Amino acid sequence: MINVPNILTIFRFFLVPTYLIVYFSDAPSKLYWSVAIILLAGITDVVDGYLARRYNLITEIGSLLDPLADKLMIIAVFLSLLITHKISLWAAFAVFLRDISMILYSTLFHLKGKKTIPANVMGKLTTVLFYVALFALLFSVTGAQTFLWFVIGLSYLTTLIYFVLIRSANKNDSP
């Protein structure tokens, strides 16, 4: 079902290539424009979640696409940081492995007609902390690498909790 929250989520998908184009451009203030695009993605994420909950506009497709849009933006930013040597290959691999497995797992469950669950508080906190780490890395803040590894560890714990919750939500269904 197409509604305002879902339109905002779809808009976030378009922000992913926009970010990459701007980040790798020769524009004079490309770093600031890149950060503005990331912030716009974050703001639209908050707004679409608020509208969906406030006006009971939560849809199955929105529950699937919303975290996918978040993960694709994070993957794009991490990819840009890897290419520009602001993060190590190991950090990028850890993030890509986690996000790609979550995308595949959620998609598989959705395609099998199983229940998916919206992000919980831990998932939202992890996303916010990833953005803090990304901004710190983009602006080369001291300690950003250490903070990133803390967030990566937290993200794996959050992922484990998500997998347990989604399996629990589907425990009465056939495997």
SETORGU-667561 format. One record per residue: x negated, y, z negated of N, C-alpha, C in turn; residue number from 1; chain; residue in one letter. Coordinates in pm, 1 decimal. Layout:
# residues N
+----------+----------+----------+----------+----------+----------+----------+----------+----------+-----+--------+---------+
:      n_X :      n_Y :      n_Z :     ca_X :     ca_Y :     ca_Z :      c_X :      c_Y :      c_Z : num : cadena : residuo :
+----------+----------+----------+----------+----------+----------+----------+----------+----------+-----+--------+---------+
:        X :        Y :        Z :        X :        Y :        Z :        X :        Y :        Z : NUM :      A :       A :
...
+----------+----------+----------+----------+----------+----------+----------+----------+----------+-----+--------+---------+
This chain:
# residues 175
+----------+----------+----------+----------+----------+----------+----------+----------+----------+-----+--------+---------+
:      n_X :      n_Y :      n_Z :     ca_X :     ca_Y :     ca_Z :      c_X :      c_Y :      c_Z : num : cadena : residuo :
+----------+----------+----------+----------+----------+----------+----------+----------+----------+-----+--------+---------+
:    -85.0 :   -118.3 :      0.0 :      0.0 :      0.0 :      0.0 :    -89.4 :    124.4 :      0.0 :   1 :      A :       M :
:    -58.6 :    216.6 :     88.6 :   -136.7 :    340.0 :     95.1 :    -71.5 :    443.9 :      4.1 :   2 :      A :       I :
:   -150.2 :    492.8 :    -89.9 :   -106.6 :    599.2 :   -178.8 :   -226.6 :    692.0 :   -200.1 :   3 :      A :       N :
:   -207.4 :    797.9 :   -273.9 :   -314.2 :    896.6 :   -290.7 :   -439.7 :    834.9 :   -353.2 :   4 :      A :       V :
:   -428.6 :    755.4 :   -460.7 :   -551.4 :    695.1 :   -514.1 :   -625.7 :    608.4 :   -410.9 :   5 :      A :       P :
:   -551.3 :    532.7 :   -331.3 :   -616.2 :    448.6 :   -230.7 :   -679.5 :    532.9 :   -119.3 :   6 :      A :       N :
:   -616.3 :    643.8 :    -84.4 :   -674.8 :    734.0 :     15.4 :   -806.5 :    792.0 :    -37.1 :   7 :      A :       I :
:   -809.1 :    829.0 :   -164.9 :   -932.7 :    880.1 :   -224.9 :  -1041.6 :    772.7 :   -225.8 :   8 :      A :       L :
:  -1002.5 :    649.1 :   -251.9 :  -1098.8 :    538.8 :   -249.7 :  -1154.8 :    520.8 :   -108.8 :   9 :      A :       T :
:  -1068.2 :    523.5 :     -8.6 :  -1113.0 :    509.8 :    130.2 :  -1206.2 :    626.0 :    167.6 :  10 :      A :       I :
:  -1174.2 :    745.6 :    119.3 :  -1260.2 :    861.4 :    143.3 :  -1400.7 :    835.9 :     89.9 :  11 :      A :       F :
:  -1409.9 :    768.4 :    -25.7 :  -1540.9 :    738.3 :    -84.7 :  -1623.5 :    647.2 :      6.1 :  12 :      A :       R :
:  -1557.4 :    560.5 :     81.4 :  -1631.2 :    475.5 :    175.7 :  -1701.7 :    560.9 :    280.9 :  13 :      A :       F :
:  -1638.5 :    669.9 :    323.4 :  -1698.9 :    758.6 :    422.8 :  -1813.9 :    840.2 :    363.5 :  14 :      A :       F :
:  -1812.4 :    857.1 :    231.9 :  -1920.5 :    931.5 :    167.7 :  -2051.9 :    853.1 :    166.9 :  15 :      A :       L :
:  -2044.9 :    720.6 :    174.9 :  -2166.3 :    638.2 :    171.8 :  -2257.4 :    668.4 :    291.7 :  16 :      A :       V :
:  -2209.8 :    655.8 :    415.4 :  -2299.2 :    690.8 :    527.0 :  -2332.1 :    840.2 :    530.5 :  17 :      A :       P :
:  -2239.7 :    922.5 :    483.2 :  -2266.6 :   1066.5 :    478.7 :  -2385.8 :   1094.1 :    388.6 :  18 :      A :       T :
:  -2387.7 :   1029.2 :    272.9 :  -2500.9 :   1044.1 :    180.8 :  -2632.0 :   1005.1 :    250.1 :  19 :      A :       Y :
:  -2632.2 :    888.3 :    314.1 :  -2754.7 :    839.2 :    378.6 :  -2802.3 :    933.3 :    488.3 :  20 :      A :       L :
:  -2710.1 :    984.1 :    567.4 :  -2746.3 :   1077.7 :    674.9 :  -2809.0 :   1203.4 :    616.5 :  21 :      A :       I :
:  -2747.8 :   1257.0 :    512.4 :  -2799.6 :   1380.5 :    451.3 :  -2933.4 :   1354.2 :    382.8 :  22 :      A :       V :
:  -2943.3 :   1246.6 :    305.6 :  -3066.2 :   1217.9 :    230.0 :  -3187.2 :   1203.2 :    322.6 :  23 :      A :       Y :
:  -3168.8 :   1138.4 :    435.8 :  -3279.8 :   1115.1 :    527.0 :  -3293.7 :   1222.9 :    635.4 :  24 :      A :       F :
:  -3216.4 :   1329.9 :    622.3 :  -3223.6 :   1438.2 :    720.2 :  -3341.9 :   1530.0 :    690.4 :  25 :      A :       S :
:  -3359.1 :   1627.6 :    774.4 :  -3462.2 :   1729.2 :    753.2 :  -3401.5 :   1857.4 :    697.0 :  26 :      A :       D :
:  -3280.9 :   1849.6 :    647.9 :  -3212.8 :   1968.1 :    593.8 :  -3294.6 :   2026.1 :    478.6 :  27 :      A :       A :
:  -3298.6 :   2159.2 :    467.5 :  -3380.9 :   2224.4 :    365.1 :  -3346.4 :   2184.0 :    221.3 :  28 :      A :       P :
:  -3222.3 :   2173.7 :    189.5 :  -3181.3 :   2140.6 :     52.6 :  -3117.0 :   2002.8 :     46.9 :  29 :      A :       S :
:  -3173.6 :   1909.0 :    120.1 :  -3111.2 :   1776.9 :    132.7 :  -3093.7 :   1705.7 :     -0.7 :  30 :      A :       K :
:  -3186.1 :   1722.7 :    -93.8 :  -3172.8 :   1656.3 :   -223.5 :  -3049.5 :   1707.7 :   -297.2 :  31 :      A :       L :
:  -3028.8 :   1837.2 :   -295.6 :  -2912.9 :   1894.9 :   -364.1 :  -2781.6 :   1857.0 :   -295.6 :  32 :      A :       Y :
:  -2784.1 :   1854.2 :   -161.0 :  -2664.5 :   1811.6 :    -88.0 :  -2635.7 :   1663.0 :   -114.1 :  33 :      A :       W :
:  -2740.8 :   1584.0 :   -123.1 :  -2724.1 :   1440.9 :   -152.5 :  -2661.7 :   1421.5 :   -290.0 :  34 :      A :       S :
:  -2711.5 :   1495.0 :   -386.9 :  -2656.1 :   1487.5 :   -522.3 :  -2510.7 :   1534.5 :   -522.4 :  35 :      A :       V :
:  -2480.8 :   1638.5 :   -445.7 :  -2342.1 :   1687.0 :   -437.2 :  -2249.9 :   1579.3 :   -380.4 :  36 :      A :       A :
:  -2297.3 :   1504.7 :   -282.9 :  -2215.8 :   1396.7 :   -225.2 :  -2192.4 :   1287.3 :   -328.8 :  37 :      A :       I :
:  -2297.1 :   1252.7 :   -404.3 :  -2282.4 :   1151.6 :   -509.9 :  -2182.9 :   1200.6 :   -615.2 :  38 :      A :       I :
:  -2194.7 :   1327.2 :   -653.2 :  -2100.5 :   1383.6 :   -751.5 :  -1957.3 :   1384.1 :   -697.7 :  39 :      A :       L :
:  -1941.0 :   1417.8 :   -571.0 :  -1807.7 :   1415.4 :   -510.3 :  -1750.0 :   1274.5 :   -514.9 :  40 :      A :       L :
:  -1833.1 :   1175.2 :   -487.4 :  -1788.0 :   1036.1 :   -495.5 :  -1745.0 :   1003.0 :   -638.5 :  41 :      A :       A :
:  -1823.0 :   1047.7 :   -735.6 :  -1789.0 :   1022.7 :   -875.9 :  -1660.4 :   1091.7 :   -918.4 :  42 :      A :       G :
:  -1643.9 :   1215.8 :   -874.6 :  -1522.6 :   1290.8 :   -909.9 :  -1398.8 :   1226.9 :   -847.1 :  43 :      A :       I :
:  -1408.6 :   1188.8 :   -720.4 :  -1292.9 :   1125.3 :   -656.6 :  -1262.5 :    990.2 :   -720.6 :  44 :      A :       T :
:  -1364.9 :    922.0 :   -769.6 :  -1344.2 :    795.9 :   -840.2 :  -1263.5 :    819.1 :   -967.9 :  45 :      A :       D :
:  -1301.8 :    920.3 :  -1043.5 :  -1230.4 :    952.7 :  -1167.2 :  -1086.6 :    995.1 :  -1136.3 :  46 :      A :       V :
:  -1070.3 :   1079.9 :  -1035.8 :   -937.3 :   1130.0 :  -1000.4 :   -847.0 :   1016.8 :   -952.2 :  47 :      A :       V :
:   -899.8 :    930.0 :   -864.6 :   -812.8 :    823.4 :   -814.1 :   -774.2 :    726.8 :   -925.7 :  48 :      A :       D :
:   -866.9 :    699.2 :  -1017.6 :   -833.9 :    612.8 :  -1131.4 :   -729.1 :    676.0 :  -1221.6 :  49 :      A :       G :
:   -744.9 :    805.4 :  -1248.4 :   -648.0 :    875.9 :  -1332.1 :   -509.7 :    873.9 :  -1267.2 :  50 :      A :       Y :
:   -502.8 :    908.9 :  -1138.3 :   -373.3 :    912.8 :  -1069.5 :   -308.4 :    774.5 :  -1064.8 :  51 :      A :       L :
:   -388.9 :    674.3 :  -1038.9 :   -334.0 :    537.7 :  -1031.0 :   -273.7 :    495.2 :  -1164.1 :  52 :      A :       A :
:   -344.6 :    523.9 :  -1273.5 :   -292.5 :    485.1 :  -1405.4 :   -177.2 :    575.1 :  -1449.4 :  53 :      A :       R :
:   -193.5 :    704.1 :  -1431.0 :    -93.8 :    801.9 :  -1478.7 :     41.1 :    784.3 :  -1409.9 :  54 :      A :       R :
:     39.5 :    757.0 :  -1280.3 :    164.1 :    748.9 :  -1204.0 :    197.4 :    606.2 :  -1160.3 :  55 :      A :       Y :
:    135.9 :    510.4 :  -1229.0 :    162.4 :    369.0 :  -1203.6 :    147.4 :    335.6 :  -1054.0 :  56 :      A :       N :
:     36.0 :    378.9 :   -996.2 :      8.6 :    356.3 :   -854.8 :   -102.3 :    253.6 :   -835.1 :  57 :      A :       L :
:   -124.0 :    170.1 :   -935.0 :   -227.7 :     67.0 :   -925.8 :   -180.7 :    -40.0 :   -828.7 :  58 :      A :       I :
:   -266.4 :    -70.4 :   -731.9 :   -234.1 :   -174.1 :   -633.8 :   -344.5 :   -279.0 :   -635.1 :  59 :      A :       T :
:   -312.2 :   -396.7 :   -586.6 :   -411.0 :   -504.3 :   -576.8 :   -526.2 :   -461.7 :   -486.5 :  60 :      A :       E :
:   -494.4 :   -401.6 :   -372.9 :   -599.0 :   -360.2 :   -279.4 :   -685.2 :   -249.0 :   -339.8 :  61 :      A :       I :
:   -622.7 :   -159.1 :   -414.2 :   -697.9 :    -53.4 :   -481.9 :   -791.6 :   -110.1 :   -587.2 :  62 :      A :       G :
:   -745.0 :   -213.3 :   -658.8 :   -828.7 :   -277.7 :   -760.6 :   -948.4 :   -347.0 :   -697.7 :  63 :      A :       S :
:   -934.8 :   -388.6 :   -573.5 :  -1045.4 :   -452.4 :   -502.2 :  -1136.6 :   -347.7 :   -438.1 :  64 :      A :       L :
:  -1077.1 :   -247.3 :   -371.1 :  -1156.5 :   -149.5 :   -296.1 :  -1229.2 :    -48.7 :   -384.6 :  65 :      A :       L :
:  -1169.7 :     -9.9 :   -496.9 :  -1229.5 :     92.0 :   -583.0 :  -1369.0 :     51.8 :   -630.9 :  66 :      A :       D :
:  -1385.4 :    -65.6 :   -692.9 :  -1521.1 :   -101.4 :   -734.6 :  -1614.0 :   -127.4 :   -615.1 :  67 :      A :       P :
:  -1558.5 :   -170.7 :   -503.1 :  -1639.9 :   -192.2 :   -383.3 :  -1698.9 :    -59.5 :   -335.6 :  68 :      A :       L :
:  -1618.0 :     44.8 :   -334.0 :  -1667.2 :    177.5 :   -294.1 :  -1778.2 :    224.4 :   -388.7 :  69 :      A :       A :
:  -1758.6 :    202.2 :   -519.4 :  -1861.6 :    239.5 :   -618.2 :  -1991.8 :    164.8 :   -590.7 :  70 :      A :       D :
:  -1980.1 :     35.7 :   -570.3 :  -2098.6 :    -47.3 :   -552.1 :  -2171.2 :    -12.8 :   -422.1 :  71 :      A :       K :
:  -2096.7 :     14.7 :   -317.1 :  -2161.5 :     51.8 :   -191.0 :  -2236.9 :    183.9 :   -203.2 :  72 :      A :       L :
:  -2181.2 :    278.3 :   -278.3 :  -2250.8 :    405.6 :   -298.9 :  -2377.5 :    382.0 :   -380.3 :  73 :      A :       M :
:  -2368.0 :    301.8 :   -484.5 :  -2486.6 :    274.0 :   -566.3 :  -2592.1 :    201.3 :   -482.6 :  74 :      A :       I :
:  -2549.9 :    104.2 :   -402.1 :  -2644.8 :     33.2 :   -315.9 :  -2710.9 :    129.8 :   -218.5 :  75 :      A :       I :
:  -2633.7 :    220.0 :   -159.6 :  -2689.3 :    317.8 :    -64.9 :  -2792.3 :    407.1 :   -133.2 :  76 :      A :       A :
:  -2760.3 :    453.6 :   -252.3 :  -2854.4 :    541.4 :   -322.5 :  -2980.0 :    463.5 :   -360.9 :  77 :      A :       V :
:  -2962.6 :    342.0 :   -410.9 :  -3080.4 :    262.2 :   -445.8 :  -3163.3 :    229.2 :   -323.0 :  78 :      A :       F :
:  -3098.9 :    203.2 :   -212.7 :  -3171.8 :    177.5 :    -89.0 :  -3254.5 :    299.8 :    -49.5 :  79 :      A :       L :
:  -3194.7 :    417.4 :    -60.4 :  -3268.3 :    539.8 :    -26.7 :  -3386.1 :    561.1 :   -122.9 :  80 :      A :       S :
:  -3366.5 :    527.8 :   -249.4 :  -3475.4 :    541.4 :   -346.8 :  -3586.8 :    440.4 :   -320.9 :  81 :      A :       L :
:  -3548.7 :    321.4 :   -278.2 :  -3648.2 :    219.1 :   -245.1 :  -3729.7 :    262.8 :   -122.7 :  82 :      A :       L :
:  -3661.6 :    307.4 :    -19.7 :  -3729.2 :    348.6 :    104.3 :  -3825.0 :    464.9 :     79.1 :  83 :      A :       I :
:  -3787.4 :    553.8 :    -13.2 :  -3872.5 :    670.2 :    -42.5 :  -3966.6 :    644.6 :   -161.2 :  84 :      A :       T :
:  -3977.0 :    518.6 :   -203.6 :  -4072.6 :    475.3 :   -307.0 :  -4048.7 :    539.1 :   -443.8 :  85 :      A :       H :
:  -3923.6 :    569.4 :   -474.4 :  -3892.1 :    623.8 :   -606.7 :  -3856.5 :    513.2 :   -705.3 :  86 :      A :       K :
:  -3830.2 :    392.2 :   -653.9 :  -3808.6 :    275.8 :   -739.9 :  -3885.2 :    157.7 :   -680.2 :  87 :      A :       I :
:  -3908.4 :     59.7 :   -766.2 :  -3981.2 :    -58.7 :   -721.3 :  -3888.6 :   -154.1 :   -645.7 :  88 :      A :       S :
:  -3949.8 :   -242.5 :   -570.5 :  -3874.6 :   -345.5 :   -499.5 :  -3799.2 :   -433.6 :   -598.6 :  89 :      A :       L :
:  -3859.5 :   -460.5 :   -714.4 :  -3795.0 :   -545.8 :   -815.1 :  -3669.4 :   -480.3 :   -872.1 :  90 :      A :       W :
:  -3676.7 :   -352.1 :   -897.5 :  -3558.3 :   -281.6 :   -949.4 :  -3447.5 :   -281.7 :   -844.4 :  91 :      A :       A :
:  -3483.9 :   -253.7 :   -720.8 :  -3383.9 :   -254.4 :   -613.3 :  -3324.4 :   -393.9 :   -597.2 :  92 :      A :       A :
:  -3409.0 :   -496.3 :   -600.3 :  -3362.3 :   -634.0 :   -586.7 :  -3263.9 :   -668.6 :   -698.3 :  93 :      A :       F :
:  -3296.3 :   -629.7 :   -821.8 :  -3208.5 :   -659.4 :   -936.3 :  -3071.9 :   -593.6 :   -918.6 :  94 :      A :       A :
:  -3070.3 :   -470.3 :   -872.2 :  -2943.9 :   -398.8 :   -850.4 :  -2867.7 :   -459.4 :   -733.2 :  95 :      A :       V :
:  -2937.7 :   -483.0 :   -621.9 :  -2871.2 :   -540.1 :   -503.4 :  -2813.6 :   -677.1 :   -534.4 :  96 :      A :       F :
:  -2888.9 :   -761.1 :   -603.4 :  -2841.4 :   -895.4 :   -636.8 :  -2713.8 :   -888.9 :   -719.9 :  97 :      A :       L :
:  -2714.1 :   -804.1 :   -819.1 :  -2597.0 :   -791.4 :   -905.4 :  -2476.5 :   -738.3 :   -827.9 :  98 :      A :       R :
:  -2494.9 :   -629.7 :   -755.1 :  -2381.6 :   -568.0 :   -687.0 :  -2329.0 :   -653.5 :   -572.3 :  99 :      A :       D :
:  -2418.4 :   -712.6 :   -496.1 :  -2372.9 :   -796.7 :   -385.4 :  -2301.3 :   -920.8 :   -437.9 : 100 :      A :       I :
:  -2351.0 :   -979.7 :   -545.4 :  -2281.7 :  -1097.2 :   -600.6 :  -2145.2 :  -1058.6 :   -656.3 : 101 :      A :       S :
:  -2134.0 :   -940.3 :   -716.3 :  -2002.9 :   -896.2 :   -765.2 :  -1906.8 :   -871.4 :   -649.3 : 102 :      A :       M :
:  -1955.9 :   -811.4 :   -542.6 :  -1872.2 :   -786.1 :   -425.3 :  -1823.3 :   -918.9 :   -367.3 : 103 :      A :       I :
:  -1915.3 :  -1012.3 :   -348.4 :  -1878.7 :  -1142.2 :   -290.6 :  -1783.9 :  -1219.6 :   -380.9 : 104 :      A :       L :
:  -1811.2 :  -1220.1 :   -509.6 :  -1728.4 :  -1292.1 :   -605.5 :  -1586.1 :  -1235.5 :   -607.2 : 105 :      A :       Y :
:  -1573.7 :  -1104.5 :   -615.7 :  -1441.3 :  -1041.1 :   -618.6 :  -1366.3 :  -1063.7 :   -488.0 : 106 :      A :       S :
:  -1438.2 :  -1053.3 :   -375.7 :  -1374.6 :  -1074.9 :   -245.3 :  -1327.4 :  -1219.0 :   -232.7 : 107 :      A :       T :
:  -1409.0 :  -1313.2 :   -274.5 :  -1371.8 :  -1454.4 :   -269.6 :  -1246.6 :  -1480.2 :   -352.0 : 108 :      A :       L :
:  -1242.3 :  -1426.4 :   -471.6 :  -1124.3 :  -1443.8 :   -555.6 :  -1001.1 :  -1382.1 :   -490.8 : 109 :      A :       F :
:  -1017.0 :  -1263.4 :   -433.7 :   -904.2 :  -1196.2 :   -368.9 :   -855.3 :  -1276.7 :   -248.4 : 110 :      A :       H :
:   -948.5 :  -1324.5 :   -165.9 :   -910.5 :  -1400.5 :    -46.9 :   -845.1 :  -1533.6 :    -81.6 : 111 :      A :       L :
:   -879.9 :  -1589.9 :   -196.0 :   -817.9 :  -1714.9 :   -240.9 :   -683.5 :  -1689.7 :   -308.5 : 112 :      A :       K :
:   -641.4 :  -1561.8 :   -313.2 :   -513.9 :  -1528.7 :   -374.6 :   -519.3 :  -1528.2 :   -526.4 : 113 :      A :       G :
:   -636.9 :  -1523.6 :   -580.8 :   -652.4 :  -1521.9 :   -726.6 :   -646.4 :  -1378.0 :   -776.6 : 114 :      A :       K :
:   -623.5 :  -1366.9 :   -905.3 :   -613.9 :  -1234.7 :   -966.5 :   -751.7 :  -1170.7 :   -975.1 : 115 :      A :       K :
:   -756.1 :  -1041.5 :   -945.1 :   -875.4 :   -963.0 :   -973.6 :   -839.4 :   -870.6 :  -1088.2 : 116 :      A :       T :
:   -937.5 :   -818.4 :  -1153.0 :   -909.7 :   -731.1 :  -1266.7 :   -976.9 :   -596.4 :  -1243.7 : 117 :      A :       I :
:   -913.6 :   -490.6 :  -1292.0 :   -977.5 :   -359.3 :  -1277.3 :  -1099.3 :   -349.1 :  -1369.0 : 118 :      A :       P :
:  -1182.9 :   -253.9 :  -1340.9 :  -1302.3 :   -232.9 :  -1423.7 :  -1261.7 :   -204.7 :  -1567.2 : 119 :      A :       A :
:  -1338.1 :   -260.0 :  -1660.4 :  -1311.8 :   -232.8 :  -1801.2 :  -1402.4 :   -118.8 :  -1848.4 : 120 :      A :       N :
:  -1394.7 :    -86.4 :  -1975.7 :  -1471.3 :     25.9 :  -2031.3 :  -1621.3 :      3.3 :  -2012.7 : 121 :      A :       V :
:  -1667.2 :   -119.4 :  -2034.4 :  -1810.3 :   -148.4 :  -2018.4 :  -1854.0 :   -127.5 :  -1872.9 : 122 :      A :       M :
:  -1770.3 :   -169.9 :  -1779.2 :  -1802.4 :   -150.7 :  -1637.8 :  -1810.4 :     -4.1 :  -1601.5 : 123 :      A :       G :
:  -1716.4 :     73.5 :  -1652.7 :  -1716.3 :    217.2 :  -1624.6 :  -1837.2 :    285.8 :  -1687.9 : 124 :      A :       K :
:  -1870.4 :    245.8 :  -1811.0 :  -1987.9 :    301.7 :  -1878.8 :  -2114.5 :    268.6 :  -1800.7 : 125 :      A :       L :
:  -2124.5 :    145.2 :  -1754.0 :  -2241.1 :    104.0 :  -1675.8 :  -2252.5 :    187.2 :  -1548.7 : 126 :      A :       T :
:  -2140.1 :    210.7 :  -1481.6 :  -2142.2 :    292.0 :  -1359.4 :  -2190.7 :    433.5 :  -1389.9 : 127 :      A :       T :
:  -2140.0 :    492.8 :  -1497.2 :  -2182.6 :    628.1 :  -1535.8 :  -2332.6 :    629.7 :  -1565.0 : 128 :      A :       V :
:  -2379.7 :    529.2 :  -1638.5 :  -2522.4 :    524.1 :  -1671.5 :  -2608.5 :    502.0 :  -1547.2 : 129 :      A :       L :
:  -2558.3 :    424.6 :  -1450.4 :  -2630.9 :    409.6 :  -1324.1 :  -2644.5 :    544.8 :  -1256.0 : 130 :      A :       F :
:  -2538.0 :    623.4 :  -1256.2 :  -2545.6 :    755.3 :  -1193.4 :  -2644.2 :    845.8 :  -1266.9 : 131 :      A :       Y :
:  -2646.3 :    839.1 :  -1399.1 :  -2743.7 :    917.8 :  -1475.8 :  -2885.3 :    874.9 :  -1435.9 : 132 :      A :       V :
:  -2907.3 :    743.8 :  -1428.1 :  -3039.1 :    692.6 :  -1388.4 :  -3074.2 :    738.2 :  -1246.4 : 133 :      A :       A :
:  -2976.8 :    732.9 :  -1157.1 :  -3001.7 :    774.5 :  -1018.5 :  -3042.0 :    921.1 :  -1011.0 : 134 :      A :       L :
:  -2971.1 :   1005.9 :  -1084.5 :  -3005.5 :   1148.6 :  -1081.9 :  -3144.9 :   1170.5 :  -1140.7 : 135 :      A :       F :
:  -3174.1 :   1099.4 :  -1249.2 :  -3306.5 :   1112.1 :  -1310.8 :  -3415.2 :   1068.8 :  -1212.9 : 136 :      A :       A :
:  -3388.9 :    961.1 :  -1139.8 :  -3485.6 :    913.8 :  -1040.5 :  -3498.3 :   1011.0 :   -923.2 : 137 :      A :       L :
:  -3385.4 :   1060.9 :   -875.0 :  -3388.3 :   1155.1 :   -762.8 :  -3471.8 :   1278.4 :   -796.4 : 138 :      A :       L :
:  -3461.5 :   1324.2 :   -921.1 :  -3533.3 :   1444.4 :   -962.6 :  -3664.1 :   1412.7 :  -1035.5 : 139 :      A :       F :
:  -3707.9 :   1285.4 :  -1029.1 :  -3835.8 :   1240.8 :  -1085.9 :  -3851.9 :   1278.2 :  -1232.6 : 140 :      A :       S :
:  -3747.4 :   1254.9 :  -1312.4 :  -3750.0 :   1283.5 :  -1456.0 :  -3837.9 :   1179.6 :  -1526.2 : 141 :      A :       V :
:  -3919.8 :   1224.3 :  -1620.5 :  -4004.6 :   1134.1 :  -1697.1 :  -3917.4 :   1032.9 :  -1772.4 : 142 :      A :       T :
:  -3955.3 :    906.3 :  -1765.4 :  -3881.7 :    800.3 :  -1834.5 :  -3766.2 :    743.4 :  -1754.1 : 143 :      A :       G :
:  -3746.4 :    793.6 :  -1633.5 :  -3632.8 :    748.2 :  -1552.0 :  -3644.3 :    599.6 :  -1518.7 : 144 :      A :       A :
:  -3765.7 :    552.5 :  -1490.8 :  -3784.5 :    411.0 :  -1457.9 :  -3745.5 :    321.3 :  -1576.2 : 145 :      A :       Q :
:  -3788.2 :    358.8 :  -1696.3 :  -3755.0 :    281.4 :  -1816.1 :  -3604.2 :    281.6 :  -1838.6 : 146 :      A :       T :
:  -3543.1 :    397.3 :  -1825.3 :  -3398.0 :    406.8 :  -1843.0 :  -3325.7 :    321.9 :  -1739.1 : 147 :      A :       F :
:  -3376.2 :    321.7 :  -1616.1 :  -3316.2 :    240.3 :  -1511.5 :  -3315.6 :     92.8 :  -1551.4 : 148 :      A :       L :
:  -3427.1 :     42.5 :  -1603.2 :  -3432.5 :    -98.6 :  -1642.1 :  -3336.5 :   -128.9 :  -1757.2 : 149 :      A :       W :
:  -3319.1 :    -33.0 :  -1848.5 :  -3219.1 :    -49.9 :  -1954.8 :  -3079.7 :    -65.0 :  -1893.1 : 150 :      A :       F :
:  -3047.4 :     21.1 :  -1798.1 :  -2915.3 :     17.4 :  -1733.8 :  -2898.1 :   -110.9 :  -1652.4 : 151 :      A :       V :
:  -3003.8 :   -156.0 :  -1586.1 :  -2995.3 :   -281.5 :  -1511.6 :  -2963.0 :   -396.6 :  -1607.2 : 152 :      A :       I :
:  -3030.3 :   -400.8 :  -1720.7 :  -3001.2 :   -504.8 :  -1820.9 :  -2856.4 :   -497.6 :  -1868.5 : 153 :      A :       G :
:  -2810.8 :   -376.9 :  -1898.5 :  -2672.0 :   -358.4 :  -1940.2 :  -2576.0 :   -401.3 :  -1830.2 : 154 :      A :       L :
:  -2612.3 :   -373.7 :  -1705.6 :  -2523.8 :   -408.9 :  -1594.0 :  -2508.9 :   -560.4 :  -1580.8 : 155 :      A :       S :
:  -2614.1 :   -634.5 :  -1608.9 :  -2603.0 :   -781.1 :  -1603.3 :  -2514.8 :   -833.6 :  -1716.1 : 156 :      A :       Y :
:  -2524.0 :   -772.0 :  -1833.8 :  -2434.5 :   -809.4 :  -1943.6 :  -2290.0 :   -777.4 :  -1906.4 : 157 :      A :       L :
:  -2267.1 :   -660.8 :  -1849.5 :  -2133.5 :   -620.0 :  -1806.6 :  -2079.2 :   -714.3 :  -1699.5 : 158 :      A :       T :
:  -2165.3 :   -755.8 :  -1608.8 :  -2124.8 :   -848.6 :  -1503.2 :  -2083.2 :   -982.6 :  -1562.5 : 159 :      A :       T :
:  -2158.6 :  -1030.5 :  -1657.5 :  -2123.6 :  -1156.2 :  -1724.3 :  -1986.7 :  -1144.1 :  -1790.5 : 160 :      A :       L :
:  -1962.0 :  -1035.0 :  -1857.8 :  -1831.7 :  -1011.5 :  -1921.8 :  -1721.5 :  -1008.0 :  -1815.7 : 161 :      A :       I :
:  -1746.6 :   -940.8 :  -1703.5 :  -1648.4 :   -932.6 :  -1594.6 :  -1615.9 :  -1071.5 :  -1541.0 : 162 :      A :       Y :
:  -1718.7 :  -1152.4 :  -1516.7 :  -1696.0 :  -1288.3 :  -1464.2 :  -1614.3 :  -1372.0 :  -1561.9 : 163 :      A :       F :
:  -1643.2 :  -1359.9 :  -1690.5 :  -1566.5 :  -1433.9 :  -1791.9 :  -1420.6 :  -1387.7 :  -1791.4 : 164 :      A :       V :
:  -1398.0 :  -1258.4 :  -1784.0 :  -1261.5 :  -1205.6 :  -1785.0 :  -1183.5 :  -1247.0 :  -1659.6 : 165 :      A :       L :
:  -1247.5 :  -1241.8 :  -1544.2 :  -1177.4 :  -1276.7 :  -1420.2 :  -1147.9 :  -1427.3 :  -1416.9 : 166 :      A :       I :
:  -1239.5 :  -1508.2 :  -1467.3 :  -1213.6 :  -1652.7 :  -1473.8 :  -1102.3 :  -1681.6 :  -1573.7 : 167 :      A :       R :
:  -1101.7 :  -1609.2 :  -1682.7 :   -997.0 :  -1626.8 :  -1783.5 :   -860.4 :  -1586.4 :  -1727.8 : 168 :      A :       S :
:   -856.4 :  -1480.6 :  -1649.3 :   -730.7 :  -1434.9 :  -1590.3 :   -675.3 :  -1536.6 :  -1491.6 : 169 :      A :       A :
:   -760.3 :  -1624.0 :  -1442.0 :   -722.2 :  -1723.6 :  -1342.9 :   -731.0 :  -1866.1 :  -1394.9 : 170 :      A :       N :
:   -742.9 :  -1884.7 :  -1525.6 :   -768.6 :  -2017.6 :  -1581.2 :   -654.2 :  -2116.4 :  -1556.1 : 171 :      A :       K :
:   -533.4 :  -2070.4 :  -1540.3 :   -421.0 :  -2161.2 :  -1515.4 :   -402.7 :  -2193.5 :  -1367.6 : 172 :      A :       N :
:   -478.9 :  -2123.0 :  -1281.2 :   -473.2 :  -2149.3 :  -1137.7 :   -566.0 :  -2265.7 :  -1104.5 : 173 :      A :       D :
:   -542.5 :  -2329.1 :   -992.0 :   -631.5 :  -2436.4 :   -949.9 :   -764.2 :  -2376.6 :   -906.1 : 174 :      A :       S :
:   -876.0 :  -2450.2 :   -924.8 :  -1008.4 :  -2394.7 :   -891.8 :  -1029.3 :  -2371.8 :   -744.8 : 175 :      A :       P :
+----------+----------+----------+----------+----------+----------+----------+----------+----------+-----+--------+---------+
